[in-house]
Amino acid sequence: MLRSSWVNLLLSFSFLLHNAPLVEANFFSRILSFGNDEEKPPQPSGARQASGAMGKVGSIIAFDKGVLMAHLANNNRIPLIGVGVGNAPRHHVSALVAEAVQDDKRVRLIDTSHASGNEELVAEGIIAGAERLGQDEKLEVHVVTKVWYTYLGYERTKISVEESLKSFEVAIHHPKVNLRIHVLLHWPKCFDNIEWMNCAGEEEAMDPMVKAAGPDPTKDPENAWKESWKYLEELYLSDKYPVESIGVSNFHLHDVEKMDRFARIHPHVLQVNLWNLLYDPMLVDYCHKHRIHLQVYNAMHGTVVNARRAPHALHHLQKVSNDLTTSAGLPVTPAQTILAWLVQHGVSVIPRTSKLTRLEENSGVVLSAIPALNDEQVEIVANAVEAYLSGEDMEKDIHVSVTFHAISHDIMLYWLGSDGSETRIDHIWKGETFDEVTYPNHRFRTYNAYNKDEYVDHVIDVNFGEHKNIHVEL
Ligand SMILES: NC(=O)c1ccc[n+]([C@@H]2O[C@H](COP(=O)([O-])OP(=O)(O)OC[C@H]3O[C@@H](n4cnc5c(N)ncnc54)[C@H](OP(=O)(O)O)[C@@H]3O)[C@@H](O)[C@H]2O)c1
């Protein structure tokens, strides 16, 4: 079952990658239409238009030993589905990583950063996980780490990377681990207009040894990151460490475009906020043209974690999830639908979770079993995600319609809350009907209007957009 789903998924990918037609209202169909590279994307004239622009996204993907991998421009690979521990509580990190790499989840990508200060815990977790797995061959695990903006500039970046590599050293040399490292610049600079960034304060608090090594990057913000990049290039070309790729994070199009002028190596990976994927089509298109692999953060926090921001969007997403549940034969949650939507387009994801059950829910083993979303589902998910990110809900809600038929008695109809509370809806005379609009899995109770001891409960077990008849015989 799982295997054939994987095969179907790959077939669908190759169909999407090579044959996707231009579908006017379909964001991802368009960004996957490899057919006409000459076609220039229209200039975006505003954020909401951007999801309709003809940017392109998506790396070529393939399975290797049951792990979905994206191919990078340097012909190395990166797992498409990882776990983010960069902002996870320290006491969870090692145990989570050890658990994530187990066979039922097979997570092979861990996202962290130098600024997170937990790289040695990541290494510890990878070793513990590999030892627990106990397989003969080395466990290939990829780690993404990043250089914080206070470490921009050649010498400072060298210090940051050397500290990261020192933290990973124990895993690099471990007989059971094949550690592959991806090093990114976390930000192009410290931005005075980003509220949580404290450019002067952070510089002030830097270790004197780092300050002495290289100039304050805030004094030359347009060039400090270029010096950092030169160091990353040397690191990558030196072959001294298992550095699989180098890349950048939170870079704007104008930053990466500058690399054309001075860089020997284009970034292999760009890690961005999910927001950029929908609203920054020029950046997405540039990445596609230069084969820069896109990886997104904020995939959960920007969407399902704040689902109340856009209740209509949630219902649309639930409908897609329910349909996928039916076709996959396994439960598919709205969170998984969003993750599948991303990875099915060659965009890698690094969701963070503190819950072991969610490690499995977000894992490649489970996500790979989700069938390829069709064009309509792709579009619905894109619209729902856009609604979450913009805070502007989808215009139309979707429902289930139900008709209650009072067959044997006059009945009283109540809606049942999840806490067991009852809300009275209507009195239905024997032989008459009552139409209600509701949602899947909502519950109702019908009482004999003259004897409250006689009642029957009803669960709405149909999907959004469907109709259900309920014949009440007491
Ligand atoms: N490059 C950058 O500048 C940058 C910026 C931000 C983050 N990151 C990195 O990106 C990684 C991911 O972090 P993020 O901040 O983007 O967070 P995220 O993964 O978008 O969201 C994490 C939140 O989602 C919840 N969650 C996870 N799986 C879920 C599921 N299946 N259903 C419902 N809720 C779910 C988690 O709750 P539970 O814990 O309760 O499961 C947690 O509250 C981290 O490594 C982080 O360091 C990078």
The ligand as a MOL file (V3000), in Angstrom:
LIG
                    3D

  0  0  0     0  0            999 V3000
M  V30 BEGIN CTAB
M  V30 COUNTS 48 52 0 0 0
M  V30 BEGIN ATOM
M  V30 1 N 15.8970 30.8280 9.0050 0
M  V30 2 C 15.2230 31.5100 9.9090 0
M  V30 3 O 15.3600 32.7190 10.0760 0
M  V30 4 C 14.2330 30.7940 10.7770 0
M  V30 5 C 13.1920 31.5260 11.3910 0
M  V30 6 C 12.2740 30.8260 12.1960 0
M  V30 7 C 12.4320 29.4660 12.3930 0
M  V30 8 N 13.4720 28.8100 11.7940 0 CHG=1
M  V30 9 C 13.6670 27.3810 12.0330 0
M  V30 10 O 12.6280 26.6520 11.4150 0
M  V30 11 C 12.3720 25.4550 12.1690 0
M  V30 12 C 10.8650 25.3550 12.3920 0
M  V30 13 O 10.4630 26.3680 13.2920 0
M  V30 14 P 9.2600 27.3910 12.9780 0
M  V30 15 O 9.4740 28.5340 13.8820 0
M  V30 16 O 9.1680 27.6050 11.5360 0 CHG=-1
M  V30 17 O 7.9900 26.6690 13.4870 0
M  V30 18 P 6.8850 25.7770 12.7010 0
M  V30 19 O 7.5080 24.4810 12.3860 0
M  V30 20 O 6.2280 26.5470 11.6350 0
M  V30 21 O 5.8110 25.6650 13.8590 0
M  V30 22 C 6.0720 25.0590 15.0820 0
M  V30 23 C 4.7460 24.9680 15.8070 0
M  V30 24 O 3.8750 24.1160 15.0600 0
M  V30 25 C 3.3100 23.1370 15.9080 0
M  V30 26 N 3.1860 21.9200 15.0990 0
M  V30 27 C 4.1700 21.1530 14.5930 0
M  V30 28 N 3.6670 20.1250 13.8930 0
M  V30 29 C 2.3090 20.2500 13.9480 0
M  V30 30 C 1.2300 19.4920 13.4350 0
M  V30 31 N 1.4310 18.3950 12.7130 0
M  V30 32 N -0.0360 19.9140 13.6920 0
M  V30 33 C -0.2560 21.0360 14.4190 0
M  V30 34 N 0.7440 21.7840 14.9530 0
M  V30 35 C 2.0090 21.4000 14.7160 0
M  V30 36 C 4.2690 22.9940 17.0670 0
M  V30 37 O 3.5670 22.6890 18.2320 0
M  V30 38 P 3.9850 21.4090 19.1670 0
M  V30 39 O 5.3690 21.6650 19.6620 0
M  V30 40 O 2.9330 21.4470 20.1960 0
M  V30 41 O 3.9040 20.2080 18.2610 0
M  V30 42 C 4.8650 24.3890 17.1770 0
M  V30 43 O 4.0470 25.1950 18.0080 0
M  V30 44 C 13.2090 25.5520 13.4290 0
M  V30 45 O 14.3830 24.7860 13.3120 0
M  V30 46 C 13.5510 27.0160 13.5070 0
M  V30 47 O 14.7600 27.2680 14.1630 0
M  V30 48 C 14.3510 29.4420 10.9660 0
M  V30 END ATOM
M  V30 BEGIN BOND
M  V30 1 1 1 2
M  V30 2 2 2 3
M  V30 3 1 2 4
M  V30 4 1 4 5
M  V30 5 2 4 48
M  V30 6 2 5 6
M  V30 7 1 6 7
M  V30 8 2 7 8
M  V30 9 1 8 9
M  V30 10 1 8 48
M  V30 11 1 9 10
M  V30 12 1 9 46
M  V30 13 1 10 11
M  V30 14 1 11 12
M  V30 15 1 11 44
M  V30 16 1 12 13
M  V30 17 1 13 14
M  V30 18 2 14 15
M  V30 19 1 14 16
M  V30 20 1 14 17
M  V30 21 1 17 18
M  V30 22 2 18 19
M  V30 23 1 18 20
M  V30 24 1 18 21
M  V30 25 1 21 22
M  V30 26 1 22 23
M  V30 27 1 23 24
M  V30 28 1 23 42
M  V30 29 1 24 25
M  V30 30 1 25 26
M  V30 31 1 25 36
M  V30 32 1 26 27
M  V30 33 1 26 35
M  V30 34 2 27 28
M  V30 35 1 28 29
M  V30 36 1 29 30
M  V30 37 2 29 35
M  V30 38 1 30 31
M  V30 39 2 30 32
M  V30 40 1 32 33
M  V30 41 2 33 34
M  V30 42 1 34 35
M  V30 43 1 36 37
M  V30 44 1 36 42
M  V30 45 1 37 38
M  V30 46 2 38 39
M  V30 47 1 38 40
M  V30 48 1 38 41
M  V30 49 1 42 43
M  V30 50 1 44 45
M  V30 51 1 44 46
M  V30 52 1 46 47
M  V30 END BOND
M  V30 END CTAB
M  END
